[in-house]
Amino acid sequence: MPDSPLIGQCDCGATAGPLGVCADYYHAILAEEQADPEMYRWHAPVVCAYLLQHPSRGHEKYLDSQFRYLQFYVDKGLDALLRVAAHQVARNNHRARSGYDMTPVATYAPLPLGRTPRYFRATFCELPCSDGSFVSDGHLAYGRRIETIAEATLEAWRSLQA
Ligand SMILES: [Zn+2]
C-alpha cells in the first residue's frame, strides 16, 4: 500500500516526536496557553503556522489570510500583530463575523495556489516539551521557536513559486 501514510510520520512530512504528530503538539499547546496569558500571546502565529503546515485541516477560504498574517508577524513582530488582533476583535464585536480584516495585510503576497509544500525545516512535533510544558525554559525561548516555525512555513510556501 504505497499511498498509506508512514507510521510515525505527520502529513506535513515531519517525523513524530515523543508526544506524537503535530496535531498532538498543537492541542497540547492550545491547552497549556489557555492557562498562561503570556504564552497565549503567540496564539495567532501558532494557529496560522499550524494550519499552513497542515492545510487539509484548515478552511481553504481562510488560508490566504492566515498566510498574509504570518508574513505580517515575521515582518513587524508580535506586538504589532497583537495590536491588529485587538482591533480585529473590536471590529468583530461591532459587526457580524465576516472572517479576517484584510486591510492591515493587503500589501503582503497571496497564498500560492495549486500546490502545497511537502517539507518544512521547522515543525511543531520538534518542539521541546519538558515536564509537560512548552515554556519550561521561558516564554521568550518559546516565542523564538514559534517564530522559527513561522519563518519555515513562509519559506516552504514561497519556494513553490520559484
Ligand atoms: Zn505535521
Residues whose N, C-alpha, C, O or C-beta is under 5 A from the ligand:
A	BS01	ZN	C10 D11 C12 A14 C22
